[in-house]
């Protein structure tokens, strides 16, 4: 059985003997991360970012990889030049990855973070406005209730005074 995702990032290999014994081995050749940059959890609002492995067997280039440095004869000028080329290619590889990380950080993650911080500030301001409106509404409702209660009290007092006037006029 063998599995590799569409980007070639994960490789899982096993055979029937390993499956039967319930053991398996797989190697991850590179890694990455998925960043949620939109409000909905859907593929077009996610950013997948991967880096190749930075171990000694992967760093290097056409001249070889860093593991090859162990087998070189440093008394031989040709091997010294090859070692220098391998180290230069490894440094170039690391610099490319650093550039990818910097691009991702500066062009995608930082602007997205700033946008979300601005939205958070706007939401906090809107909540403050809503709270102010709620206080104003409750204050006006309280004033209305006080006016109604005051008018009702005045009506009762007026009716009482009028009733006394009528009773006194009958005598």
Secondary structure, 3 states (H helix, E strand, C coil): CEEECCCCCEEEECCHHHHHCCCCEEEECEEEEEEECCCCCCHHHEEEEEEECCCCCCCEECCEEHHHHHHCCCCCHHHHHHHHHHHHHHHHHHHHHHHHHHHHHHHHHHHHHHHHHHHHHHHHHHHHHHHHHHHHHHHHHHHHHHHHHHHHHHHHHHHHHHHHHHHHHHC
